[in-house]
Amino acid sequence: MEPGRYLCGPCSSHNAPGKPLDGVLECVFEGRPERGSIPLPVEHRFFPHIPVGHTPLWEPVRLRAELGFPGLFLKDDTREPSGSFKDRASVLVAAFAREHGIGEIALASTGNAASSMACIGAAAGIKIKVFLPKSAPIAKRIQVLQYGAELVEIDGNYDLAFDTCVEYTTQTGVLSRNTALNPLTIEGKKTASYEIVHALDRMSQGRPDHVFVPTGDGVIIAGIYRGFEDLLATGEIAAMPTIWAAQAEGSSGIARALSTGVFETRPSSTIADSISVDAPRNGPFALAKLKKHGGRAVTVGDAEILEAQLLASSRAGLFVEPSSAAALAGFVKVRGEIGRDEKVVVLLTGSGLKDIRNAARAVGVEA
């Protein structure tokens, strides 16, 4: 990847503000990936000294018993330094910046990517500027400020923040970490696929049959696919698991497009702020992966999300934010379509402490 180049020129020539992005680039490696390693486009020596990744794969005994699935596993990325899966992308973008002597990174976010990049930037000594909707949970805004990043609050939604940030990085030449726009955000997130497969290996549990992924703009699910594609290439897995895009009913652009073949921009409305987008910026890329590999989608309502959040907390001791709970809610909703002897991994991407207000609703408390 060259600094300043984000999209394929001809493919992205018709892109417009507020719409999904065409021309998203993909990292391609020369030769075949080495079995047992995770190929990344930046040398390890450039990575900031902060412990990202290597998060637990839980065996939730009580939750398994209640749902009747002995092969249910929870991938717990609430353990990341900023409390979010987004650290996997942020650390790779920071490493790229260090490799190329870049001193500032900018991004738009609903909250988690902002607090993540601010966190990693603090460890790396890189200036971070974030464009964040004023409606973002206060905990995520406080994280950004605690880590020393510059916070630009946007009087509007994520889509407006994204377009404002793109205008800023285009005018200034600052490195963009905007999700989907920067292909490193996809590449960094693929590391979770490797960890899932290697952890199941250590447990002598075989391979995952289904993986449920909380999905908004489509970058996490694209990254999960990238990882499994690498693992297929090295022969570490023999078949692609069924990847489920779990979306909130009020922000389900990718699920709708998987059904109709067409992206339709609609105003989003869901308590799951981390997966709330009007236009899924990585939608075309993610949709292509879902179609190629036989992926599926499930949508869940806010009430189902809050029920799943409480279920994870009270039965597994794992407190997650609403976007993560959407993945568990998706599994609960379609579990009748899955064989009871199959291995199911639910990806939990953010700590419940990031959004106390909505968590309070689930237990009937005012916050």
FENKA-V713007 format. One record per residue. N is the residue number from 1. RES is the residue in three letters. SS is DSSP state (A for helix, B for strand, O for the rest). BURIAL is # if it has 16 or more other C-alpha atoms within 10 Angstrom, else .. Layout:
[[N,RES,SS,BURIAL] [N,RES,SS,BURIAL]]
This chain:
[[1,MET,O,.] [2,GLU,O,.] [3,PRO,O,.] [4,GLY,O,.] [5,ARG,O,.] [6,TYR,O,#] [7,LEU,B,#] [8,CYS,O,.] [9,GLY,O,.] [10,PRO,O,.] [11,CYS,O,.] [12,SER,O,.] [13,SER,O,.] [14,HIS,O,.] [15,ASN,O,.] [16,ALA,O,.] [17,PRO,O,.] [18,GLY,O,#] [19,LYS,O,#] [20,PRO,O,#] [21,LEU,O,#] [22,ASP,O,#] [23,GLY,O,#] [24,VAL,B,#] [25,LEU,O,#] [26,GLU,O,#] [27,CYS,O,.] [28,VAL,O,.] [29,PHE,O,.] [30,GLU,O,.] [31,GLY,O,.] [32,ARG,O,.] [33,PRO,O,#] [34,GLU,O,.] [35,ARG,O,.] [36,GLY,O,.] [37,SER,O,.] [38,ILE,O,#] [39,PRO,O,#] [40,LEU,O,#] [41,PRO,O,#] [42,VAL,O,#] [43,GLU,O,.] [44,HIS,A,.] [45,ARG,A,.] [46,PHE,A,#] [47,PHE,O,#] [48,PRO,O,#] [49,HIS,O,.] [50,ILE,O,.] [51,PRO,O,.] [52,VAL,O,#] [53,GLY,O,#] [54,HIS,O,#] [55,THR,O,#] [56,PRO,O,#] [57,LEU,B,#] [58,TRP,B,#] [59,GLU,O,#] [60,PRO,O,#] [61,VAL,A,.] [62,ARG,A,.] [63,LEU,A,#] [64,ARG,A,#] [65,ALA,A,.] [66,GLU,A,.] [67,LEU,A,.] [68,GLY,O,.] [69,PHE,O,#] [70,PRO,O,#] [71,GLY,O,#] [72,LEU,B,#] [73,PHE,B,#] [74,LEU,B,#] [75,LYS,B,#] [76,ASP,B,#] [77,ASP,A,#] [78,THR,A,#] [79,ARG,A,#] [80,GLU,O,#] [81,PRO,O,#] [82,SER,O,#] [83,GLY,O,#] [84,SER,B,#] [85,PHE,O,#] [86,LYS,O,#] [87,ASP,A,#] [88,ARG,A,#] [89,ALA,A,#] [90,SER,A,#] [91,VAL,A,#] [92,LEU,A,#] [93,VAL,A,#] [94,ALA,A,#] [95,ALA,A,#] [96,PHE,A,#] [97,ALA,A,#] [98,ARG,A,#] [99,GLU,A,.] [100,HIS,O,.] [101,GLY,O,.] [102,ILE,O,#] [103,GLY,O,#] [104,GLU,B,#] [105,ILE,B,#] [106,ALA,B,#] [107,LEU,B,#] [108,ALA,B,#] [109,SER,B,#] [110,THR,O,#] [111,GLY,O,#] [112,ASN,A,#] [113,ALA,A,#] [114,ALA,A,#] [115,SER,A,#] [116,SER,A,#] [117,MET,A,#] [118,ALA,A,#] [119,CYS,A,#] [120,ILE,A,#] [121,GLY,A,#] [122,ALA,A,#] [123,ALA,A,#] [124,ALA,A,#] [125,GLY,O,.] [126,ILE,O,#] [127,LYS,B,#] [128,ILE,B,#] [129,LYS,B,#] [130,VAL,B,#] [131,PHE,B,#] [132,LEU,B,#] [133,PRO,B,#] [134,LYS,O,#] [135,SER,O,#] [136,ALA,O,#] [137,PRO,O,#] [138,ILE,A,.] [139,ALA,A,#] [140,LYS,A,#] [141,ARG,A,#] [142,ILE,A,.] [143,GLN,A,#] [144,VAL,A,#] [145,LEU,A,.] [146,GLN,A,.] [147,TYR,O,#] [148,GLY,O,#] [149,ALA,O,#] [150,GLU,B,.] [151,LEU,B,#] [152,VAL,B,.] [153,GLU,B,.] [154,ILE,B,#] [155,ASP,O,.] [156,GLY,O,.] [157,ASN,O,#] [158,TYR,A,#] [159,ASP,A,#] [160,LEU,A,#] [161,ALA,A,#] [162,PHE,A,#] [163,ASP,A,#] [164,THR,A,#] [165,CYS,A,#] [166,VAL,A,#] [167,GLU,A,.] [168,TYR,A,#] [169,THR,A,#] [170,THR,A,.] [171,GLN,A,.] [172,THR,A,.] [173,GLY,O,.] [174,VAL,O,#] [175,LEU,B,#] [176,SER,B,#] [177,ARG,O,#] [178,ASN,O,#] [179,THR,O,#] [180,ALA,O,#] [181,LEU,O,#] [182,ASN,O,#] [183,PRO,O,#] [184,LEU,A,#] [185,THR,A,#] [186,ILE,A,#] [187,GLU,A,#] [188,GLY,A,#] [189,LYS,A,#] [190,LYS,O,#] [191,THR,A,#] [192,ALA,A,#] [193,SER,A,#] [194,TYR,A,#] [195,GLU,A,#] [196,ILE,A,#] [197,VAL,A,#] [198,HIS,A,#] [199,ALA,A,#] [200,LEU,A,#] [201,ASP,A,.] [202,ARG,A,.] [203,MET,O,.] [204,SER,O,.] [205,GLN,O,.] [206,GLY,O,.] [207,ARG,O,#] [208,PRO,O,#] [209,ASP,O,#] [210,HIS,B,#] [211,VAL,B,#] [212,PHE,B,#] [213,VAL,B,#] [214,PRO,B,#] [215,THR,O,#] [216,GLY,O,#] [217,ASP,O,#] [218,GLY,O,#] [219,VAL,A,#] [220,ILE,A,#] [221,ILE,A,#] [222,ALA,A,#] [223,GLY,A,#] [224,ILE,A,#] [225,TYR,A,#] [226,ARG,A,#] [227,GLY,A,#] [228,PHE,A,#] [229,GLU,A,#] [230,ASP,A,#] [231,LEU,A,#] [232,LEU,A,.] [233,ALA,A,.] [234,THR,A,#] [235,GLY,O,.] [236,GLU,O,#] [237,ILE,O,#] [238,ALA,O,.] [239,ALA,O,.] [240,MET,O,#] [241,PRO,O,#] [242,THR,B,#] [243,ILE,B,#] [244,TRP,B,#] [245,ALA,B,#] [246,ALA,B,#] [247,GLN,B,#] [248,ALA,B,#] [249,GLU,O,#] [250,GLY,O,#] [251,SER,O,#] [252,SER,O,#] [253,GLY,A,#] [254,ILE,A,#] [255,ALA,A,#] [256,ARG,A,#] [257,ALA,A,#] [258,LEU,A,#] [259,SER,A,.] [260,THR,A,.] [261,GLY,O,.] [262,VAL,O,.] [263,PHE,O,#] [264,GLU,O,#] [265,THR,O,#] [266,ARG,O,.] [267,PRO,O,.] [268,SER,O,#] [269,SER,O,#] [270,THR,O,#] [271,ILE,O,#] [272,ALA,O,#] [273,ASP,A,#] [274,SER,A,#] [275,ILE,A,#] [276,SER,O,#] [277,VAL,O,#] [278,ASP,O,#] [279,ALA,O,#] [280,PRO,O,#] [281,ARG,O,#] [282,ASN,O,#] [283,GLY,A,#] [284,PRO,A,#] [285,PHE,A,#] [286,ALA,A,#] [287,LEU,A,#] [288,ALA,A,.] [289,LYS,A,#] [290,LEU,A,#] [291,LYS,A,.] [292,LYS,A,.] [293,HIS,A,.] [294,GLY,O,.] [295,GLY,O,#] [296,ARG,B,#] [297,ALA,B,#] [298,VAL,B,#] [299,THR,B,#] [300,VAL,B,#] [301,GLY,O,#] [302,ASP,A,#] [303,ALA,A,.] [304,GLU,A,#] [305,ILE,A,#] [306,LEU,A,#] [307,GLU,A,#] [308,ALA,A,#] [309,GLN,A,#] [310,LEU,A,#] [311,LEU,A,#] [312,ALA,A,#] [313,SER,A,#] [314,SER,A,.] [315,ARG,A,.] [316,ALA,A,#] [317,GLY,O,.] [318,LEU,O,#] [319,PHE,O,#] [320,VAL,B,#] [321,GLU,O,#] [322,PRO,A,#] [323,SER,A,#] [324,SER,A,#] [325,ALA,A,#] [326,ALA,A,#] [327,ALA,A,#] [328,LEU,A,#] [329,ALA,A,#] [330,GLY,A,#] [331,PHE,A,#] [332,VAL,A,.] [333,LYS,A,.] [334,VAL,A,.] [335,ARG,A,.] [336,GLY,A,.] [337,GLU,A,.] [338,ILE,O,.] [339,GLY,O,.] [340,ARG,O,.] [341,ASP,O,.] [342,GLU,O,.] [343,LYS,O,#] [344,VAL,B,#] [345,VAL,B,#] [346,VAL,B,#] [347,LEU,B,#] [348,LEU,B,#] [349,THR,O,#] [350,GLY,B,#] [351,SER,B,#] [352,GLY,A,#] [353,LEU,A,.] [354,LYS,A,#] [355,ASP,O,#] [356,ILE,A,#] [357,ARG,A,#] [358,ASN,A,#] [359,ALA,A,#] [360,ALA,A,.] [361,ARG,A,.] [362,ALA,A,.] [363,VAL,O,.] [364,GLY,O,.] [365,VAL,O,.] [366,GLU,O,.] [367,ALA,O,.]]
